[in-house]
Amino acid sequence: MANRINAQYANTDEQNLKKLIRGRVDVFPLETVVGYTLINKKLSPIQGQLLTNHPKALHESPYYLIVSRNIPGERAQKILDDFDKGLKKLKSSGEYAAIEELSFRGYYE
């Protein structure tokens, strides 16, 4: 039926990508960087050009920095504060966006 989305279960995201290329499914949810990493690693460049992501996320989830409980409190807080400062600097300079773009292209493998 033309007005329905074809949905199937698969055990892995790689299987879903292959189903998508073969036209067995129409869409499937996947985190953007993970998706583009799989596309770049598992599909041919021609196949990869056939796929794109929807610009609106289905769900957005924050990332958290995890610090070992074995690090004393003041030192752990300094690590977190230094990380926050560095991340803010990367974002304000535009370097963070450039890193994200390279991730989408499969540069960091």
Phi and psi restraints in degrees (range 20) as a CNS / XPLOR table:
assign (resid 1 and name C) (resid 2 and name N)
       (resid 2 and name CA) (resid 2 and name C) 1.0 -71.0 20.0 2
assign (resid 2 and name N) (resid 2 and name CA)
       (resid 2 and name C) (resid 3 and name N) 1.0 -24.1 20.0 2
assign (resid 2 and name C) (resid 3 and name N)
       (resid 3 and name CA) (resid 3 and name C) 1.0 -94.7 20.0 2
assign (resid 3 and name N) (resid 3 and name CA)
       (resid 3 and name C) (resid 4 and name N) 1.0 11.7 20.0 2
assign (resid 3 and name C) (resid 4 and name N)
       (resid 4 and name CA) (resid 4 and name C) 1.0 -120.2 20.0 2
assign (resid 4 and name N) (resid 4 and name CA)
       (resid 4 and name C) (resid 5 and name N) 1.0 151.8 20.0 2
assign (resid 4 and name C) (resid 5 and name N)
       (resid 5 and name CA) (resid 5 and name C) 1.0 -91.3 20.0 2
assign (resid 5 and name N) (resid 5 and name CA)
       (resid 5 and name C) (resid 6 and name N) 1.0 131.3 20.0 2
assign (resid 5 and name C) (resid 6 and name N)
       (resid 6 and name CA) (resid 6 and name C) 1.0 -80.7 20.0 2
assign (resid 6 and name N) (resid 6 and name CA)
       (resid 6 and name C) (resid 7 and name N) 1.0 117.5 20.0 2
assign (resid 6 and name C) (resid 7 and name N)
       (resid 7 and name CA) (resid 7 and name C) 1.0 -123.4 20.0 2
assign (resid 7 and name N) (resid 7 and name CA)
       (resid 7 and name C) (resid 8 and name N) 1.0 139.6 20.0 2
assign (resid 7 and name C) (resid 8 and name N)
       (resid 8 and name CA) (resid 8 and name C) 1.0 -144.2 20.0 2
assign (resid 8 and name N) (resid 8 and name CA)
       (resid 8 and name C) (resid 9 and name N) 1.0 159.0 20.0 2
assign (resid 8 and name C) (resid 9 and name N)
       (resid 9 and name CA) (resid 9 and name C) 1.0 -89.9 20.0 2
assign (resid 9 and name N) (resid 9 and name CA)
       (resid 9 and name C) (resid 10 and name N) 1.0 149.0 20.0 2
assign (resid 9 and name C) (resid 10 and name N)
       (resid 10 and name CA) (resid 10 and name C) 1.0 -143.7 20.0 2
assign (resid 10 and name N) (resid 10 and name CA)
       (resid 10 and name C) (resid 11 and name N) 1.0 154.7 20.0 2
assign (resid 10 and name C) (resid 11 and name N)
       (resid 11 and name CA) (resid 11 and name C) 1.0 -79.9 20.0 2
assign (resid 11 and name N) (resid 11 and name CA)
       (resid 11 and name C) (resid 12 and name N) 1.0 -26.6 20.0 2
assign (resid 11 and name C) (resid 12 and name N)
       (resid 12 and name CA) (resid 12 and name C) 1.0 -136.5 20.0 2
assign (resid 12 and name N) (resid 12 and name CA)
       (resid 12 and name C) (resid 13 and name N) 1.0 160.0 20.0 2
assign (resid 12 and name C) (resid 13 and name N)
       (resid 13 and name CA) (resid 13 and name C) 1.0 -66.2 20.0 2
assign (resid 13 and name N) (resid 13 and name CA)
       (resid 13 and name C) (resid 14 and name N) 1.0 -34.3 20.0 2
assign (resid 13 and name C) (resid 14 and name N)
       (resid 14 and name CA) (resid 14 and name C) 1.0 -60.9 20.0 2
assign (resid 14 and name N) (resid 14 and name CA)
       (resid 14 and name C) (resid 15 and name N) 1.0 -42.5 20.0 2
assign (resid 14 and name C) (resid 15 and name N)
       (resid 15 and name CA) (resid 15 and name C) 1.0 -61.5 20.0 2
assign (resid 15 and name N) (resid 15 and name CA)
       (resid 15 and name C) (resid 16 and name N) 1.0 -40.9 20.0 2
assign (resid 15 and name C) (resid 16 and name N)
       (resid 16 and name CA) (resid 16 and name C) 1.0 -63.7 20.0 2
assign (resid 16 and name N) (resid 16 and name CA)
       (resid 16 and name C) (resid 17 and name N) 1.0 -40.6 20.0 2
assign (resid 16 and name C) (resid 17 and name N)
       (resid 17 and name CA) (resid 17 and name C) 1.0 -59.7 20.0 2
assign (resid 17 and name N) (resid 17 and name CA)
       (resid 17 and name C) (resid 18 and name N) 1.0 -44.3 20.0 2
assign (resid 17 and name C) (resid 18 and name N)
       (resid 18 and name CA) (resid 18 and name C) 1.0 -65.8 20.0 2
assign (resid 18 and name N) (resid 18 and name CA)
       (resid 18 and name C) (resid 19 and name N) 1.0 -37.8 20.0 2
assign (resid 18 and name C) (resid 19 and name N)
       (resid 19 and name CA) (resid 19 and name C) 1.0 -64.6 20.0 2
assign (resid 19 and name N) (resid 19 and name CA)
       (resid 19 and name C) (resid 20 and name N) 1.0 -38.2 20.0 2
assign (resid 19 and name C) (resid 20 and name N)
       (resid 20 and name CA) (resid 20 and name C) 1.0 -63.9 20.0 2
assign (resid 20 and name N) (resid 20 and name CA)
       (resid 20 and name C) (resid 21 and name N) 1.0 -45.5 20.0 2
assign (resid 20 and name C) (resid 21 and name N)
       (resid 21 and name CA) (resid 21 and name C) 1.0 -62.4 20.0 2
assign (resid 21 and name N) (resid 21 and name CA)
       (resid 21 and name C) (resid 22 and name N) 1.0 -38.5 20.0 2
assign (resid 21 and name C) (resid 22 and name N)
       (resid 22 and name CA) (resid 22 and name C) 1.0 -81.6 20.0 2
assign (resid 22 and name N) (resid 22 and name CA)
       (resid 22 and name C) (resid 23 and name N) 1.0 -4.3 20.0 2
assign (resid 22 and name C) (resid 23 and name N)
       (resid 23 and name CA) (resid 23 and name C) 1.0 80.6 20.0 2
assign (resid 23 and name N) (resid 23 and name CA)
       (resid 23 and name C) (resid 24 and name N) 1.0 14.1 20.0 2
assign (resid 23 and name C) (resid 24 and name N)
       (resid 24 and name CA) (resid 24 and name C) 1.0 -80.6 20.0 2
assign (resid 24 and name N) (resid 24 and name CA)
       (resid 24 and name C) (resid 25 and name N) 1.0 -23.9 20.0 2
assign (resid 24 and name C) (resid 25 and name N)
       (resid 25 and name CA) (resid 25 and name C) 1.0 -131.7 20.0 2
assign (resid 25 and name N) (resid 25 and name CA)
       (resid 25 and name C) (resid 26 and name N) 1.0 156.7 20.0 2
assign (resid 25 and name C) (resid 26 and name N)
       (resid 26 and name CA) (resid 26 and name C) 1.0 -94.0 20.0 2
assign (resid 26 and name N) (resid 26 and name CA)
       (resid 26 and name C) (resid 27 and name N) 1.0 -36.4 20.0 2
assign (resid 26 and name C) (resid 27 and name N)
       (resid 27 and name CA) (resid 27 and name C) 1.0 -152.8 20.0 2
assign (resid 27 and name N) (resid 27 and name CA)
       (resid 27 and name C) (resid 28 and name N) 1.0 161.6 20.0 2
assign (resid 27 and name C) (resid 28 and name N)
       (resid 28 and name CA) (resid 28 and name C) 1.0 -157.7 20.0 2
assign (resid 28 and name N) (resid 28 and name CA)
       (resid 28 and name C) (resid 29 and name N) 1.0 148.9 20.0 2
assign (resid 28 and name C) (resid 29 and name N)
       (resid 29 and name CA) (resid 29 and name C) 1.0 -79.4 20.0 2
assign (resid 29 and name N) (resid 29 and name CA)
       (resid 29 and name C) (resid 30 and name N) 1.0 138.3 20.0 2
assign (resid 29 and name C) (resid 30 and name N)
       (resid 30 and name CA) (resid 30 and name C) 1.0 -162.0 20.0 2
assign (resid 30 and name N) (resid 30 and name CA)
       (resid 30 and name C) (resid 31 and name N) 1.0 141.7 20.0 2
assign (resid 30 and name C) (resid 31 and name N)
       (resid 31 and name CA) (resid 31 and name C) 1.0 -61.8 20.0 2
assign (resid 31 and name N) (resid 31 and name CA)
       (resid 31 and name C) (resid 32 and name N) 1.0 139.7 20.0 2
assign (resid 31 and name C) (resid 32 and name N)
       (resid 32 and name CA) (resid 32 and name C) 1.0 -58.0 20.0 2
assign (resid 32 and name N) (resid 32 and name CA)
       (resid 32 and name C) (resid 33 and name N) 1.0 -51.6 20.0 2
assign (resid 32 and name C) (resid 33 and name N)
       (resid 33 and name CA) (resid 33 and name C) 1.0 -64.5 20.0 2
assign (resid 33 and name N) (resid 33 and name CA)
       (resid 33 and name C) (resid 34 and name N) 1.0 -40.9 20.0 2
assign (resid 33 and name C) (resid 34 and name N)
       (resid 34 and name CA) (resid 34 and name C) 1.0 -60.9 20.0 2
assign (resid 34 and name N) (resid 34 and name CA)
       (resid 34 and name C) (resid 35 and name N) 1.0 -44.4 20.0 2
assign (resid 34 and name C) (resid 35 and name N)
       (resid 35 and name CA) (resid 35 and name C) 1.0 -60.6 20.0 2
assign (resid 35 and name N) (resid 35 and name CA)
       (resid 35 and name C) (resid 36 and name N) 1.0 -49.3 20.0 2
assign (resid 35 and name C) (resid 36 and name N)
       (resid 36 and name CA) (resid 36 and name C) 1.0 -69.4 20.0 2
assign (resid 36 and name N) (resid 36 and name CA)
       (resid 36 and name C) (resid 37 and name N) 1.0 -30.6 20.0 2
assign (resid 36 and name C) (resid 37 and name N)
       (resid 37 and name CA) (resid 37 and name C) 1.0 -63.7 20.0 2
assign (resid 37 and name N) (resid 37 and name CA)
       (resid 37 and name C) (resid 38 and name N) 1.0 -46.2 20.0 2
assign (resid 37 and name C) (resid 38 and name N)
       (resid 38 and name CA) (resid 38 and name C) 1.0 -63.2 20.0 2
assign (resid 38 and name N) (resid 38 and name CA)
       (resid 38 and name C) (resid 39 and name N) 1.0 -42.5 20.0 2
assign (resid 38 and name C) (resid 39 and name N)
       (resid 39 and name CA) (resid 39 and name C) 1.0 -58.7 20.0 2
assign (resid 39 and name N) (resid 39 and name CA)
       (resid 39 and name C) (resid 40 and name N) 1.0 -45.6 20.0 2
assign (resid 39 and name C) (resid 40 and name N)
       (resid 40 and name CA) (resid 40 and name C) 1.0 -69.8 20.0 2
assign (resid 40 and name N) (resid 40 and name CA)
       (resid 40 and name C) (resid 41 and name N) 1.0 -30.9 20.0 2
assign (resid 40 and name C) (resid 41 and name N)
       (resid 41 and name CA) (resid 41 and name C) 1.0 -87.9 20.0 2
assign (resid 41 and name N) (resid 41 and name CA)
       (resid 41 and name C) (resid 42 and name N) 1.0 -35.6 20.0 2
assign (resid 41 and name C) (resid 42 and name N)
       (resid 42 and name CA) (resid 42 and name C) 1.0 -108.0 20.0 2
assign (resid 42 and name N) (resid 42 and name CA)
       (resid 42 and name C) (resid 43 and name N) 1.0 -14.6 20.0 2
assign (resid 42 and name C) (resid 43 and name N)
       (resid 43 and name CA) (resid 43 and name C) 1.0 -115.9 20.0 2
assign (resid 43 and name N) (resid 43 and name CA)
       (resid 43 and name C) (resid 44 and name N) 1.0 158.3 20.0 2
assign (resid 43 and name C) (resid 44 and name N)
       (resid 44 and name CA) (resid 44 and name C) 1.0 -72.0 20.0 2
assign (resid 44 and name N) (resid 44 and name CA)
       (resid 44 and name C) (resid 45 and name N) 1.0 158.9 20.0 2
assign (resid 44 and name C) (resid 45 and name N)
       (resid 45 and name CA) (resid 45 and name C) 1.0 -56.6 20.0 2
assign (resid 45 and name N) (resid 45 and name CA)
       (resid 45 and name C) (resid 46 and name N) 1.0 -36.5 20.0 2
assign (resid 45 and name C) (resid 46 and name N)
       (resid 46 and name CA) (resid 46 and name C) 1.0 -65.8 20.0 2
assign (resid 46 and name N) (resid 46 and name CA)
       (resid 46 and name C) (resid 47 and name N) 1.0 -44.3 20.0 2
assign (resid 46 and name C) (resid 47 and name N)
       (resid 47 and name CA) (resid 47 and name C) 1.0 -64.1 20.0 2
assign (resid 47 and name N) (resid 47 and name CA)
       (resid 47 and name C) (resid 48 and name N) 1.0 -41.7 20.0 2
assign (resid 47 and name C) (resid 48 and name N)
       (resid 48 and name CA) (resid 48 and name C) 1.0 -60.5 20.0 2
assign (resid 48 and name N) (resid 48 and name CA)
       (resid 48 and name C) (resid 49 and name N) 1.0 -33.7 20.0 2
assign (resid 48 and name C) (resid 49 and name N)
       (resid 49 and name CA) (resid 49 and name C) 1.0 -70.7 20.0 2
assign (resid 49 and name N) (resid 49 and name CA)
       (resid 49 and name C) (resid 50 and name N) 1.0 -13.7 20.0 2
assign (resid 49 and name C) (resid 50 and name N)
       (resid 50 and name CA) (resid 50 and name C) 1.0 -82.2 20.0 2
assign (resid 50 and name N) (resid 50 and name CA)
       (resid 50 and name C) (resid 51 and name N) 1.0 -9.8 20.0 2
assign (resid 50 and name C) (resid 51 and name N)
       (resid 51 and name CA) (resid 51 and name C) 1.0 -115.9 20.0 2
assign (resid 51 and name N) (resid 51 and name CA)
       (resid 51 and name C) (resid 52 and name N) 1.0 150.8 20.0 2
assign (resid 51 and name C) (resid 52 and name N)
       (resid 52 and name CA) (resid 52 and name C) 1.0 -150.8 20.0 2
assign (resid 52 and name N) (resid 52 and name CA)
       (resid 52 and name C) (resid 53 and name N) 1.0 172.4 20.0 2
assign (resid 52 and name C) (resid 53 and name N)
       (resid 53 and name CA) (resid 53 and name C) 1.0 -108.7 20.0 2
assign (resid 53 and name N) (resid 53 and name CA)
       (resid 53 and name C) (resid 54 and name N) 1.0 154.7 20.0 2
assign (resid 53 and name C) (resid 54 and name N)
       (resid 54 and name CA) (resid 54 and name C) 1.0 -72.9 20.0 2
assign (resid 54 and name N) (resid 54 and name CA)
       (resid 54 and name C) (resid 55 and name N) 1.0 140.4 20.0 2
assign (resid 54 and name C) (resid 55 and name N)
       (resid 55 and name CA) (resid 55 and name C) 1.0 -68.8 20.0 2
assign (resid 55 and name N) (resid 55 and name CA)
       (resid 55 and name C) (resid 56 and name N) 1.0 -20.1 20.0 2
assign (resid 55 and name C) (resid 56 and name N)
       (resid 56 and name CA) (resid 56 and name C) 1.0 -100.3 20.0 2
assign (resid 56 and name N) (resid 56 and name CA)
       (resid 56 and name C) (resid 57 and name N) 1.0 124.6 20.0 2
assign (resid 56 and name C) (resid 57 and name N)
       (resid 57 and name CA) (resid 57 and name C) 1.0 -69.6 20.0 2
assign (resid 57 and name N) (resid 57 and name CA)
       (resid 57 and name C) (resid 58 and name N) 1.0 143.4 20.0 2
assign (resid 57 and name C) (resid 58 and name N)
       (resid 58 and name CA) (resid 58 and name C) 1.0 -70.6 20.0 2
assign (resid 58 and name N) (resid 58 and name CA)
       (resid 58 and name C) (resid 59 and name N) 1.0 -35.8 20.0 2
assign (resid 58 and name C) (resid 59 and name N)
       (resid 59 and name CA) (resid 59 and name C) 1.0 -155.7 20.0 2
assign (resid 59 and name N) (resid 59 and name CA)
       (resid 59 and name C) (resid 60 and name N) 1.0 138.3 20.0 2
assign (resid 59 and name C) (resid 60 and name N)
       (resid 60 and name CA) (resid 60 and name C) 1.0 -115.5 20.0 2
assign (resid 60 and name N) (resid 60 and name CA)
       (resid 60 and name C) (resid 61 and name N) 1.0 132.5 20.0 2
assign (resid 60 and name C) (resid 61 and name N)
       (resid 61 and name CA) (resid 61 and name C) 1.0 -127.6 20.0 2
assign (resid 61 and name N) (resid 61 and name CA)
       (resid 61 and name C) (resid 62 and name N) 1.0 131.9 20.0 2
assign (resid 61 and name C) (resid 62 and name N)
       (resid 62 and name CA) (resid 62 and name C) 1.0 -71.9 20.0 2
assign (resid 62 and name N) (resid 62 and name CA)
       (resid 62 and name C) (resid 63 and name N) 1.0 153.2 20.0 2
assign (resid 62 and name C) (resid 63 and name N)
       (resid 63 and name CA) (resid 63 and name C) 1.0 -98.3 20.0 2
assign (resid 63 and name N) (resid 63 and name CA)
       (resid 63 and name C) (resid 64 and name N) 1.0 147.6 20.0 2
assign (resid 63 and name C) (resid 64 and name N)
       (resid 64 and name CA) (resid 64 and name C) 1.0 -125.4 20.0 2
assign (resid 64 and name N) (resid 64 and name CA)
       (resid 64 and name C) (resid 65 and name N) 1.0 144.2 20.0 2
assign (resid 64 and name C) (resid 65 and name N)
       (resid 65 and name CA) (resid 65 and name C) 1.0 -89.1 20.0 2
assign (resid 65 and name N) (resid 65 and name CA)
       (resid 65 and name C) (resid 66 and name N) 1.0 129.1 20.0 2
assign (resid 65 and name C) (resid 66 and name N)
       (resid 66 and name CA) (resid 66 and name C) 1.0 -106.1 20.0 2
assign (resid 66 and name N) (resid 66 and name CA)
       (resid 66 and name C) (resid 67 and name N) 1.0 130.8 20.0 2
assign (resid 66 and name C) (resid 67 and name N)
       (resid 67 and name CA) (resid 67 and name C) 1.0 -118.7 20.0 2
assign (resid 67 and name N) (resid 67 and name CA)
       (resid 67 and name C) (resid 68 and name N) 1.0 138.8 20.0 2
assign (resid 67 and name C) (resid 68 and name N)
       (resid 68 and name CA) (resid 68 and name C) 1.0 -60.5 20.0 2
assign (resid 68 and name N) (resid 68 and name CA)
       (resid 68 and name C) (resid 69 and name N) 1.0 140.0 20.0 2
assign (resid 68 and name C) (resid 69 and name N)
       (resid 69 and name CA) (resid 69 and name C) 1.0 -69.5 20.0 2
assign (resid 69 and name N) (resid 69 and name CA)
       (resid 69 and name C) (resid 70 and name N) 1.0 -14.3 20.0 2
assign (resid 69 and name C) (resid 70 and name N)
       (resid 70 and name CA) (resid 70 and name C) 1.0 -76.5 20.0 2
assign (resid 70 and name N) (resid 70 and name CA)
       (resid 70 and name C) (resid 71 and name N) 1.0 -11.9 20.0 2
assign (resid 70 and name C) (resid 71 and name N)
       (resid 71 and name CA) (resid 71 and name C) 1.0 -86.4 20.0 2
assign (resid 71 and name N) (resid 71 and name CA)
       (resid 71 and name C) (resid 72 and name N) 1.0 128.0 20.0 2
assign (resid 71 and name C) (resid 72 and name N)
       (resid 72 and name CA) (resid 72 and name C) 1.0 -55.9 20.0 2
assign (resid 72 and name N) (resid 72 and name CA)
       (resid 72 and name C) (resid 73 and name N) 1.0 149.5 20.0 2
assign (resid 72 and name C) (resid 73 and name N)
       (resid 73 and name CA) (resid 73 and name C) 1.0 -49.6 20.0 2
assign (resid 73 and name N) (resid 73 and name CA)
       (resid 73 and name C) (resid 74 and name N) 1.0 -49.1 20.0 2
assign (resid 73 and name C) (resid 74 and name N)
       (resid 74 and name CA) (resid 74 and name C) 1.0 -65.2 20.0 2
assign (resid 74 and name N) (resid 74 and name CA)
       (resid 74 and name C) (resid 75 and name N) 1.0 -41.5 20.0 2
assign (resid 74 and name C) (resid 75 and name N)
       (resid 75 and name CA) (resid 75 and name C) 1.0 -66.6 20.0 2
assign (resid 75 and name N) (resid 75 and name CA)
       (resid 75 and name C) (resid 76 and name N) 1.0 -42.3 20.0 2
assign (resid 75 and name C) (resid 76 and name N)
       (resid 76 and name CA) (resid 76 and name C) 1.0 -61.6 20.0 2
assign (resid 76 and name N) (resid 76 and name CA)
       (resid 76 and name C) (resid 77 and name N) 1.0 -42.4 20.0 2
assign (resid 76 and name C) (resid 77 and name N)
       (resid 77 and name CA) (resid 77 and name C) 1.0 -64.9 20.0 2
assign (resid 77 and name N) (resid 77 and name CA)
       (resid 77 and name C) (resid 78 and name N) 1.0 -37.5 20.0 2
assign (resid 77 and name C) (resid 78 and name N)
       (resid 78 and name CA) (resid 78 and name C) 1.0 -64.6 20.0 2
assign (resid 78 and name N) (resid 78 and name CA)
       (resid 78 and name C) (resid 79 and name N) 1.0 -40.6 20.0 2
assign (resid 78 and name C) (resid 79 and name N)
       (resid 79 and name CA) (resid 79 and name C) 1.0 -59.7 20.0 2
assign (resid 79 and name N) (resid 79 and name CA)
       (resid 79 and name C) (resid 80 and name N) 1.0 -46.6 20.0 2
assign (resid 79 and name C) (resid 80 and name N)
       (resid 80 and name CA) (resid 80 and name C) 1.0 -63.9 20.0 2
assign (resid 80 and name N) (resid 80 and name CA)
       (resid 80 and name C) (resid 81 and name N) 1.0 -43.4 20.0 2
assign (resid 80 and name C) (resid 81 and name N)
       (resid 81 and name CA) (resid 81 and name C) 1.0 -64.3 20.0 2
assign (resid 81 and name N) (resid 81 and name CA)
       (resid 81 and name C) (resid 82 and name N) 1.0 -43.2 20.0 2
assign (resid 81 and name C) (resid 82 and name N)
       (resid 82 and name CA) (resid 82 and name C) 1.0 -63.8 20.0 2
assign (resid 82 and name N) (resid 82 and name CA)
       (resid 82 and name C) (resid 83 and name N) 1.0 -40.0 20.0 2
assign (resid 82 and name C) (resid 83 and name N)
       (resid 83 and name CA) (resid 83 and name C) 1.0 -63.0 20.0 2
assign (resid 83 and name N) (resid 83 and name CA)
       (resid 83 and name C) (resid 84 and name N) 1.0 -46.7 20.0 2
assign (resid 83 and name C) (resid 84 and name N)
       (resid 84 and name CA) (resid 84 and name C) 1.0 -59.2 20.0 2
assign (resid 84 and name N) (resid 84 and name CA)
       (resid 84 and name C) (resid 85 and name N) 1.0 -42.3 20.0 2
assign (resid 84 and name C) (resid 85 and name N)
       (resid 85 and name CA) (resid 85 and name C) 1.0 -62.9 20.0 2
assign (resid 85 and name N) (resid 85 and name CA)
       (resid 85 and name C) (resid 86 and name N) 1.0 -45.5 20.0 2
assign (resid 85 and name C) (resid 86 and name N)
       (resid 86 and name CA) (resid 86 and name C) 1.0 -64.1 20.0 2
assign (resid 86 and name N) (resid 86 and name CA)
       (resid 86 and name C) (resid 87 and name N) 1.0 -41.1 20.0 2
assign (resid 86 and name C) (resid 87 and name N)
       (resid 87 and name CA) (resid 87 and name C) 1.0 -64.8 20.0 2
assign (resid 87 and name N) (resid 87 and name CA)
       (resid 87 and name C) (resid 88 and name N) 1.0 -42.5 20.0 2
assign (resid 87 and name C) (resid 88 and name N)
       (resid 88 and name CA) (resid 88 and name C) 1.0 -61.1 20.0 2
assign (resid 88 and name N) (resid 88 and name CA)
       (resid 88 and name C) (resid 89 and name N) 1.0 -41.3 20.0 2
assign (resid 88 and name C) (resid 89 and name N)
       (resid 89 and name CA) (resid 89 and name C) 1.0 -64.0 20.0 2
assign (resid 89 and name N) (resid 89 and name CA)
       (resid 89 and name C) (resid 90 and name N) 1.0 -44.0 20.0 2
assign (resid 89 and name C) (resid 90 and name N)
       (resid 90 and name CA) (resid 90 and name C) 1.0 -61.3 20.0 2
assign (resid 90 and name N) (resid 90 and name CA)
       (resid 90 and name C) (resid 91 and name N) 1.0 -42.6 20.0 2
assign (resid 90 and name C) (resid 91 and name N)
       (resid 91 and name CA) (resid 91 and name C) 1.0 -67.9 20.0 2
assign (resid 91 and name N) (resid 91 and name CA)
       (resid 91 and name C) (resid 92 and name N) 1.0 -43.3 20.0 2
assign (resid 91 and name C) (resid 92 and name N)
       (resid 92 and name CA) (resid 92 and name C) 1.0 -69.8 20.0 2
assign (resid 92 and name N) (resid 92 and name CA)
       (resid 92 and name C) (resid 93 and name N) 1.0 -27.1 20.0 2
assign (resid 92 and name C) (resid 93 and name N)
       (resid 93 and name CA) (resid 93 and name C) 1.0 -83.7 20.0 2
assign (resid 93 and name N) (resid 93 and name CA)
       (resid 93 and name C) (resid 94 and name N) 1.0 -13.4 20.0 2
assign (resid 93 and name C) (resid 94 and name N)
       (resid 94 and name CA) (resid 94 and name C) 1.0 89.8 20.0 2
assign (resid 94 and name N) (resid 94 and name CA)
       (resid 94 and name C) (resid 95 and name N) 1.0 -6.4 20.0 2
assign (resid 94 and name C) (resid 95 and name N)
       (resid 95 and name CA) (resid 95 and name C) 1.0 -67.2 20.0 2
assign (resid 95 and name N) (resid 95 and name CA)
       (resid 95 and name C) (resid 96 and name N) 1.0 -33.7 20.0 2
assign (resid 95 and name C) (resid 96 and name N)
       (resid 96 and name CA) (resid 96 and name C) 1.0 -61.4 20.0 2
assign (resid 96 and name N) (resid 96 and name CA)
       (resid 96 and name C) (resid 97 and name N) 1.0 -45.3 20.0 2
assign (resid 96 and name C) (resid 97 and name N)
       (resid 97 and name CA) (resid 97 and name C) 1.0 -62.5 20.0 2
assign (resid 97 and name N) (resid 97 and name CA)
       (resid 97 and name C) (resid 98 and name N) 1.0 -38.0 20.0 2
assign (resid 97 and name C) (resid 98 and name N)
       (resid 98 and name CA) (resid 98 and name C) 1.0 -65.4 20.0 2
assign (resid 98 and name N) (resid 98 and name CA)
       (resid 98 and name C) (resid 99 and name N) 1.0 -39.6 20.0 2
assign (resid 98 and name C) (resid 99 and name N)
       (resid 99 and name CA) (resid 99 and name C) 1.0 -64.2 20.0 2
assign (resid 99 and name N) (resid 99 and name CA)
       (resid 99 and name C) (resid 100 and name N) 1.0 -42.7 20.0 2
assign (resid 99 and name C) (resid 100 and name N)
       (resid 100 and name CA) (resid 100 and name C) 1.0 -60.1 20.0 2
assign (resid 100 and name N) (resid 100 and name CA)
       (resid 100 and name C) (resid 101 and name N) 1.0 -45.0 20.0 2
assign (resid 100 and name C) (resid 101 and name N)
       (resid 101 and name CA) (resid 101 and name C) 1.0 -61.0 20.0 2
assign (resid 101 and name N) (resid 101 and name CA)
       (resid 101 and name C) (resid 102 and name N) 1.0 -43.1 20.0 2
assign (resid 101 and name C) (resid 102 and name N)
       (resid 102 and name CA) (resid 102 and name C) 1.0 -63.0 20.0 2
assign (resid 102 and name N) (resid 102 and name CA)
       (resid 102 and name C) (resid 103 and name N) 1.0 -35.9 20.0 2
assign (resid 102 and name C) (resid 103 and name N)
       (resid 103 and name CA) (resid 103 and name C) 1.0 -61.4 20.0 2
assign (resid 103 and name N) (resid 103 and name CA)
       (resid 103 and name C) (resid 104 and name N) 1.0 -43.4 20.0 2
assign (resid 103 and name C) (resid 104 and name N)
       (resid 104 and name CA) (resid 104 and name C) 1.0 -61.8 20.0 2
assign (resid 104 and name N) (resid 104 and name CA)
       (resid 104 and name C) (resid 105 and name N) 1.0 -31.0 20.0 2
assign (resid 104 and name C) (resid 105 and name N)
       (resid 105 and name CA) (resid 105 and name C) 1.0 -85.7 20.0 2
assign (resid 105 and name N) (resid 105 and name CA)
       (resid 105 and name C) (resid 106 and name N) 1.0 -2.4 20.0 2
assign (resid 105 and name C) (resid 106 and name N)
       (resid 106 and name CA) (resid 106 and name C) 1.0 85.2 20.0 2
assign (resid 106 and name N) (resid 106 and name CA)
       (resid 106 and name C) (resid 107 and name N) 1.0 17.3 20.0 2
assign (resid 106 and name C) (resid 107 and name N)
       (resid 107 and name CA) (resid 107 and name C) 1.0 -64.8 20.0 2
assign (resid 107 and name N) (resid 107 and name CA)
       (resid 107 and name C) (resid 108 and name N) 1.0 -38.6 20.0 2
assign (resid 107 and name C) (resid 108 and name N)
       (resid 108 and name CA) (resid 108 and name C) 1.0 -96.3 20.0 2
assign (resid 108 and name N) (resid 108 and name CA)
       (resid 108 and name C) (resid 109 and name N) 1.0 89.4 20.0 2
